[in-house]
Amino acid sequence: MSEVMDLVPDAQASDEETRARVLRVDLQAAIDRDGLSVRTVAEQAAVGYSTLNAWMKDAYAGRVDSINVKVEAWLNAQRSRDKVRTSSAKTPGFLDIPTAGTLLSVLEYAQFTPDMGLITGGAGVGKTEAALEHQRRNPNVWILTADPDMKTPNAVLRELCDVIGVENVNSRRMMSSIIRRVTDTQGLVVIDEAQHLKTDAIDQLRSVHDRARIGVVFMGNEPLRKRIEGMGREASHAMIFSRIGMRKKRDRPQVKDVAMLLDAWGISEKTIRDLCRFIAMQPGGLRQMNKTISYARMLATSAGRAEMSVSDVKAAWRELTNGELPVSAGE
C-alpha cells in the first residue's frame, strides 16, 4: 500500500508537467500572435518575470502547478478579450457634427485670443471628445480632468504640474513653475469636469490665465454654469465672471448630431434609427447611444447575424442600464 501511495505525488507531478508543456505552446502562440513580451504577460498574469521566463524554458525548479494555474487563467482571459474585440463594433471616430463645431469654436477662440471660455452641458453631448480632438489638432493643449478629491487650489496646481510636465516642484514654487512652463506657448488649459472645483481653485486657474496669457476653458455640467454666472453678482469673485469670454451650453444632442452618427454607424433601418434617436435624448446622450449600438452589434454577431435588430438594441440597453426601454420608445 505504501508503495502505491508513494507513486501518487510522482503521477501528479507528471500530469502537471504534461499540462505545462501544452500551456507553453499555447502561451508562445498567444505571444507571437499579439506581439507581446514575456514581461508584459508576467505582469498581467501576476507571475514574476524570471519565474515565467524559466517556466517557459522548462527550467523552473519550483512547483509548476501554481504557475500552470496562473498561465491558464491568463490564456482564458486573453481568449475572452479576443472574443469581445472580434464581436464588438468599433465606435465611429470623431465627426464634425454641429455640436462638436460649436464646442470647438470655444476652444479655438480661447486658445488663440487668448481668453477664458466656458462649455457646459449634459453628459454625453461630446464635450470631452471635442477637447481631445482640439488637442489632436493643435500643439500645447493640456487637458486636466478634475475630481472631487481636488479640494484645494494646491491640489489643482499639483495636478496641473503633472499634466503640463513640470516635475519635482515643491508646493511653494508650483505656481511660478507653471507660469514659466506655459508662458509664450500660445497654449490652452482645458479643465474637464470643472464642477468638482471649489471657487478658490477656479480663481487660481484664472490667475494662471492672467499671468501667463494663455487660454483657459472650463467644461462641466449645468451647476458649473450657474456657479460661474452667479459670481458676477459677488464683488469678491466678479473677476472670474468678467474673464469669461465665449460661453456655450448644450443640454442635449441636436437631431442632426444623432443623424450623422447613425449614418457613420451605417444604420439605415428606420425603426432602429428612431429607437437610437430616443436613446440619444436620454441621460448619457450620444455616449450612451454609441455604447448601446456597439453592444447590440456584439449580440447580433454572437448570434451569427450580420445585422442587428430592434430586439438587439433593446437587449443591449437592458444589459447596460439594468432597465427596460419604454414601449413607446422610438415611436
C-alpha positions in Angstrom: 0.0 0.0 0.0 2.8 2.4 0.9 4.5 1.8 -2.4 1.3 2.7 -4.3 0.8 5.9 -2.2 4.4 6.9 -2.8 3.7 6.8 -6.5 0.8 9.3 -6.4 2.8 12.5 -6.0 5.0 11.5 -8.9 1.9 10.8 -11.0 0.5 14.2 -10.1 3.8 15.9 -10.9 3.9 14.1 -14.3 0.3 15.4 -15.0 1.4 18.9 -14.2 4.5 18.6 -16.4 2.3 17.4 -19.3 -0.1 20.3 -18.6 2.9 22.7 -18.6 4.1 21.5 -22.0 0.7 22.2 -23.5 0.4 25.6 -21.9 3.9 26.6 -23.1 2.8 26.0 -26.6 -0.4 27.9 -26.2 1.3 30.8 -24.4 4.0 31.2 -27.0 1.4 31.2 -29.8 -0.5 34.0 -28.0 2.7 36.0 -27.5 3.6 35.6 -31.2 0.1 36.4 -32.4 -0.5 39.5 -30.3 3.1 40.8 -30.3 3.5 40.7 -26.6 6.6 40.4 -24.5 7.2 37.8 -21.7 7.5 40.7 -19.2 4.1 42.0 -20.2 2.5 38.6 -19.8 4.2 38.1 -16.5 2.8 41.4 -15.2 -0.7 40.6 -16.4 -0.6 37.0 -15.1 0.8 38.1 -11.7 3.9 35.9 -12.1 7.4 37.1 -11.6 9.3 37.7 -14.8 12.2 35.5 -14.0 9.9 32.7 -12.8 7.8 32.8 -16.0 10.9 33.0 -18.2 12.3 29.9 -16.5 8.9 28.1 -16.7 8.7 28.8 -20.4 12.2 27.3 -20.9 11.2 24.2 -18.8 13.9 25.3 -16.4 11.8 26.3 -13.4 13.0 24.4 -10.2 9.9 25.2 -8.2 6.4 23.8 -8.3 5.0 24.2 -11.8 1.4 23.6 -10.8 1.0 27.1 -9.3 2.5 28.6 -12.5 0.2 26.5 -14.6 -2.9 27.8 -12.9 -1.9 31.4 -13.4 -0.8 30.9 -17.1 -4.1 29.0 -17.8 -6.1 31.8 -16.2 -4.3 34.4 -18.3 -4.9 32.4 -21.5 -8.6 32.1 -20.7 -8.8 35.9 -20.1 -7.0 36.5 -23.3 -9.4 34.4 -25.3 -12.3 36.3 -23.7 -10.7 39.6 -24.6 -10.2 38.4 -28.2 -13.9 37.3 -28.4 -15.1 40.7 -27.3 -12.7 42.5 -29.7 -13.9 40.3 -32.6 -17.6 40.6 -31.9 -17.8 44.2 -30.8 -18.3 47.1 -33.3 -15.9 50.0 -33.3 -17.4 53.3 -32.4 -17.1 55.8 -35.3 -14.2 58.3 -34.9 -14.6 62.0 -34.3 -17.2 63.5 -36.5 -17.7 67.2 -37.2 -21.3 67.2 -36.0 -23.0 70.6 -35.3 -22.5 70.4 -31.5 -18.8 69.5 -32.0 -18.3 72.5 -34.2 -19.9 74.8 -31.6 -17.7 73.4 -28.8 -14.5 73.5 -30.9 -15.2 77.2 -31.6 -14.9 78.0 -27.9 -11.7 76.1 -27.6 -10.2 77.7 -30.7 -11.3 81.2 -29.6 -9.9 80.7 -26.0 -6.5 79.4 -27.3 -5.8 81.9 -30.0 -7.2 85.1 -28.4 -6.1 84.1 -25.6 -9.1 84.2 -23.4 -11.2 82.2 -20.9 -14.1 80.1 -22.1 -16.9 78.1 -20.6 -18.6 75.0 -22.0 -21.5 73.4 -20.1 -24.0 70.7 -20.9 -25.4 67.3 -20.2 -23.5 64.1 -20.1 -22.7 62.6 -23.4 -23.1 65.6 -25.7 -19.4 65.4 -26.7 -17.6 67.9 -24.5 -14.6 65.7 -23.8 -14.4 64.3 -27.3 -14.3 67.9 -28.7 -11.5 68.8 -26.3 -9.5 65.7 -27.3 -10.0 66.5 -30.9 -8.8 70.1 -30.4 -5.8 68.7 -28.6 -5.0 66.4 -31.6 -5.3 69.3 -34.0 -3.2 71.9 -32.0 0.0 72.0 -30.1 0.3 73.0 -26.4 -3.2 71.9 -25.4 -3.4 70.4 -21.9 -6.5 68.7 -20.5 -6.9 68.5 -16.7 -9.8 66.3 -15.5 -11.0 67.5 -12.1 -12.4 65.1 -9.5 -13.9 65.5 -6.0 -10.5 64.9 -4.3 -9.2 68.2 -5.6 -10.4 70.1 -2.6 -7.8 72.9 -2.6 -6.1 75.2 -5.1 -2.8 73.4 -4.3 -4.3 70.1 -5.3 -5.3 71.6 -8.6 -1.8 73.1 -9.1 -0.2 69.7 -8.4 -2.4 68.0 -11.0 -1.7 70.8 -13.5 2.1 70.3 -12.9 1.7 66.7 -13.9 -0.4 67.5 -17.0 2.0 70.1 -18.4 5.1 68.1 -17.5 6.6 70.1 -14.6 8.3 67.7 -12.2 9.8 67.7 -8.7 8.5 71.1 -7.6 7.8 71.9 -4.0 4.3 73.3 -3.1 5.6 76.9 -2.7 7.0 77.1 -6.2 4.3 75.3 -8.1 2.5 78.5 -9.4 5.7 80.1 -10.6 6.9 76.9 -12.3 3.6 76.6 -14.1 3.7 80.2 -15.3 7.3 79.7 -16.6 6.3 76.5 -18.4 3.2 77.8 -20.3 4.2 81.5 -20.9 4.8 82.2 -24.7 3.4 78.8 -25.7 0.1 80.1 -27.2 -1.3 77.2 -25.1 -4.7 76.2 -23.8 -5.5 74.6 -20.5 -8.9 72.8 -20.5 -10.4 71.9 -17.2 -12.8 69.0 -17.7 -15.4 68.1 -15.0 -14.8 71.6 -13.6 -17.9 71.4 -11.5 -15.8 69.5 -8.9 -13.6 72.5 -8.3 -14.2 74.9 -5.5 -14.3 78.6 -6.2 -10.8 79.2 -4.9 -9.4 76.6 -7.3 -11.3 78.2 -10.2 -9.8 81.6 -9.2 -6.3 80.1 -9.0 -6.7 79.0 -12.7 -8.0 82.4 -13.6 -4.7 83.7 -12.2 -2.7 81.3 -14.4 -4.6 82.8 -17.4 -3.9 86.4 -16.3 -0.2 85.9 -15.5 0.8 83.6 -18.4 -1.6 85.0 -21.0 -2.8 81.6 -22.2 -6.3 80.3 -22.8 -8.3 78.5 -20.1 -11.6 76.7 -20.8 -13.8 75.3 -18.0 -16.0 72.4 -19.0 -18.7 70.8 -16.9 -22.4 70.4 -16.2 -25.2 72.9 -15.7 -24.4 73.6 -12.0 -21.0 74.8 -13.1 -22.6 77.4 -15.4 -24.9 78.6 -12.6 -22.0 78.9 -10.2 -19.8 81.0 -12.6 -22.7 83.2 -13.7 -23.6 83.7 -10.0 -20.0 85.0 -9.5 -21.0 88.1 -11.5 -23.2 89.2 -8.6 -20.5 88.8 -6.0 -17.9 91.5 -5.8 -15.3 89.1 -4.3 -15.5 86.8 -7.4 -16.5 89.2 -10.1 -13.0 88.9 -11.7 -13.7 85.3 -12.5 -17.1 86.0 -14.2 -15.8 89.0 -16.1 -12.8 87.0 -17.5 -15.1 84.5 -19.3 -15.2 85.5 -22.9 -17.1 82.9 -25.0 -19.5 80.5 -23.3 -21.7 77.8 -24.9 -24.1 75.3 -23.4 -25.6 72.1 -24.9 -28.0 70.3 -22.7 -28.6 67.5 -25.2 -27.5 66.4 -28.6 -29.1 68.1 -31.7 -31.2 66.0 -34.1 -28.5 66.4 -36.8 -25.8 65.2 -34.4 -27.7 61.9 -34.0 -28.5 61.6 -37.7 -24.8 62.0 -38.6 -23.7 59.5 -36.1 -26.2 56.9 -37.2 -25.1 57.4 -40.8 -21.5 56.8 -39.6 -22.6 53.6 -38.0 -24.2 52.6 -41.2 -27.7 52.3 -39.7 -30.4 52.9 -42.3 -33.4 50.9 -41.0 -35.9 53.5 -39.8 -37.2 51.6 -36.8 -33.7 51.2 -35.4 -32.8 54.8 -36.1 -35.9 56.0 -34.3 -35.1 53.8 -31.3 -31.4 55.0 -31.2 -32.6 58.6 -31.5 -34.8 58.1 -28.4 -31.8 56.7 -26.6 -29.6 59.6 -27.6 -32.0 62.0 -25.9 -31.8 60.2 -22.6 -29.2 60.9 -19.8 -25.8 59.9 -21.3 -26.7 61.3 -24.7 -24.6 60.3 -27.7 -22.2 58.3 -25.4 -24.9 56.0 -24.2 -26.3 55.6 -27.8 -22.8 54.6 -29.1 -22.4 52.1 -26.3 -25.8 50.6 -26.9 -25.2 50.3 -30.6 -21.8 48.7 -30.1 -23.2 46.1 -27.7 -26.2 45.4 -29.9 -23.8 44.7 -32.8 -21.9 42.3 -30.5 -25.1 40.5 -29.6 -26.0 40.2 -33.3 -22.6 38.9 -34.2 -22.6 36.4 -31.3 -25.9 35.1 -32.7 -24.4 34.7 -36.2 -26.3 37.6 -37.7 -24.7 40.2 -39.9 -27.1 43.0 -38.9 -28.5 44.0 -35.5 -32.2 44.1 -34.9 -34.6 46.2 -32.7 -34.5 43.3 -30.2 -30.7 43.5 -30.1 -30.9 47.3 -29.3 -33.4 46.7 -26.6 -31.5 43.8 -25.1 -28.3 45.9 -25.2 -30.0 48.8 -23.4 -31.3 46.3 -20.8 -27.9 44.8 -20.1 -26.1 48.1 -20.0 -28.6 50.0 -17.8 -30.4 47.3 -16.0 -33.7 48.8 -17.2 -36.2 48.4 -19.9 -36.9 50.9 -22.7 -40.4 52.3 -22.7 -42.9 50.5 -25.0 -43.3 53.9 -26.8 -39.6 54.4 -27.3 -38.8 55.3 -30.9 -42.4 56.0 -31.9 
